[in-house]
Amino acid sequence: DEDARKRVEPMNCISWQIGHVAYQQRAFFVDWPQGKESPNEYTPFGTGSPASQPPLDEVMALWQASCDEADVWLEAATEESLQTPQSSSPEGENGGTLIVRNICHTWCHIGEISAIRQILGHEPPEFVEMYGWNYGK
């Protein structure tokens, strides 16, 4: 928790970034499809929100909740729903585009988190061996 709350400026701390990714995931796959605003516990992590150093256990709980809630929409997705523009999306993006944006956004923050960990003296993460792996095999 201590390192997760350390801020290496100008970046936000690791725990804030986890909350930020949870906020976006919930917005894309829970709130926007229902035409709702995100709950208050997610708003401190929205784009443009001020930096903070939240406890790691709190943001991990938000992350897990956002995953569980997003899974409902993702598991029910059809070819049609993936092509339907989300009315609450500021750009009117469809569900498929939001999935790609969520993946890219999450990977961007994983890279930033990895950089912060290295700056704080941690070893680089181990990566899953994926050589020889192909989709559909």
C-alpha positions as CSV (number, residue, x, y, z in Angstrom):
1,D,0.0,0.0,0.0
2,E,2.8,2.4,0.8
3,D,4.4,2.3,-2.6
4,A,1.0,2.2,-4.4
5,R,0.3,5.6,-2.7
6,K,3.6,7.3,-3.6
7,R,3.4,9.9,-6.3
8,V,6.2,10.2,-8.8
9,E,5.3,13.5,-10.4
10,P,4.0,14.4,-12.8
11,M,2.3,11.0,-12.9
12,N,-0.5,10.0,-10.5
13,C,0.3,7.3,-8.0
14,I,-0.4,3.6,-8.7
15,S,-3.5,3.4,-6.5
16,W,-5.1,6.5,-8.3
17,Q,-4.5,4.9,-11.7
18,I,-6.2,1.7,-10.6
19,G,-9.2,3.8,-9.5
20,H,-9.1,5.7,-12.8
21,V,-9.1,2.5,-15.0
22,A,-12.0,1.1,-12.8
23,Y,-13.9,4.4,-13.4
24,Q,-13.5,4.2,-17.1
25,Q,-14.4,0.5,-17.3
26,R,-17.6,1.1,-15.2
27,A,-18.5,4.1,-17.3
28,F,-18.1,2.2,-20.6
29,F,-19.9,-1.0,-19.7
30,V,-22.2,-0.3,-16.8
31,D,-23.2,3.4,-16.6
32,W,-23.2,4.5,-20.3
33,P,-25.3,1.5,-21.5
34,Q,-27.9,2.4,-18.8
35,G,-27.7,6.1,-19.4
36,K,-26.5,6.7,-15.9
37,E,-23.8,8.8,-14.2
38,S,-21.0,7.0,-12.4
39,P,-21.5,6.5,-8.6
40,N,-19.8,9.0,-6.3
41,E,-17.1,6.6,-5.2
42,Y,-15.7,6.5,-8.8
43,T,-15.8,10.3,-9.6
44,P,-12.5,11.1,-7.8
45,F,-10.8,9.1,-10.6
46,G,-12.3,10.6,-13.7
47,T,-10.2,12.2,-16.4
48,G,-9.0,15.6,-15.2
49,S,-9.6,14.8,-11.5
50,P,-7.0,16.1,-9.1
51,A,-4.3,13.8,-7.9
52,S,-4.8,11.9,-4.7
53,Q,-3.3,8.9,-2.9
54,P,-6.2,6.6,-2.1
55,P,-5.6,3.4,-0.1
56,L,-4.8,0.4,-2.3
57,D,-7.5,-1.8,-0.8
58,E,-10.2,0.8,-1.6
59,V,-9.3,1.1,-5.3
60,M,-8.8,-2.7,-5.7
61,A,-12.4,-3.1,-4.4
62,L,-13.6,-0.6,-7.0
63,W,-11.6,-2.3,-9.7
64,Q,-13.1,-5.7,-8.7
65,A,-16.6,-4.3,-8.6
66,S,-16.1,-2.6,-12.0
67,C,-14.9,-5.9,-13.5
68,D,-17.9,-7.9,-12.0
69,E,-20.4,-5.3,-13.2
70,A,-18.9,-4.9,-16.6
71,D,-18.9,-8.7,-17.1
72,V,-22.7,-8.6,-17.1
73,W,-22.7,-6.3,-20.2
74,L,-19.7,-8.0,-21.9
75,E,-21.1,-11.5,-21.5
76,A,-24.5,-10.5,-22.9
77,A,-22.9,-8.6,-25.9
78,T,-24.0,-9.6,-29.4
79,E,-22.8,-8.5,-32.8
80,E,-25.7,-6.0,-32.9
81,S,-25.0,-4.6,-29.4
82,L,-21.3,-4.2,-30.3
83,Q,-22.2,-2.1,-33.3
84,T,-24.9,0.0,-31.6
85,P,-23.7,3.5,-30.6
86,Q,-23.9,4.1,-26.8
87,S,-26.2,7.1,-26.3
88,S,-24.2,8.3,-23.2
89,S,-20.9,8.1,-25.0
90,P,-19.7,11.7,-25.7
91,E,-18.6,10.6,-29.2
92,G,-21.5,8.2,-29.7
93,E,-19.0,5.2,-29.9
94,N,-20.4,1.7,-30.3
95,G,-19.8,-1.1,-27.8
96,G,-17.0,-2.7,-29.9
97,T,-15.1,0.6,-30.1
98,L,-15.4,1.0,-26.3
99,I,-13.9,-2.5,-25.7
100,V,-10.9,-1.5,-27.8
101,R,-10.6,1.8,-26.1
102,N,-10.8,0.1,-22.7
103,I,-8.1,-2.4,-23.6
104,C,-5.7,0.4,-25.0
105,H,-6.4,2.7,-22.0
106,T,-5.8,-0.1,-19.5
107,W,-2.5,-1.1,-21.2
108,C,-1.4,2.5,-21.2
109,H,-1.9,2.7,-17.5
110,I,-0.2,-0.7,-16.9
111,G,2.8,0.7,-18.6
112,E,2.8,3.8,-16.4
113,I,2.4,1.7,-13.3
114,S,5.3,-0.5,-14.4
115,A,7.4,2.7,-14.9
116,I,6.5,3.9,-11.4
117,R,7.4,0.6,-9.9
118,Q,10.8,0.6,-11.6
119,I,11.4,4.2,-10.4
120,L,10.6,3.1,-6.9
121,G,13.2,0.3,-7.2
122,H,11.1,-2.7,-8.0
123,E,12.1,-5.3,-10.5
124,P,10.3,-5.2,-13.9
125,P,7.3,-7.6,-14.0
126,E,7.5,-11.1,-15.4
127,F,5.6,-11.5,-18.6
128,V,3.6,-14.5,-19.7
129,E,5.3,-16.6,-22.3
130,M,3.2,-16.1,-25.5
131,Y,5.6,-17.2,-28.3
132,G,3.9,-19.8,-30.5
133,W,0.5,-18.8,-29.2
134,N,-2.2,-18.0,-31.9
135,Y,-5.8,-17.0,-31.5
136,G,-8.1,-19.9,-32.2
137,K,-5.6,-22.7,-31.5
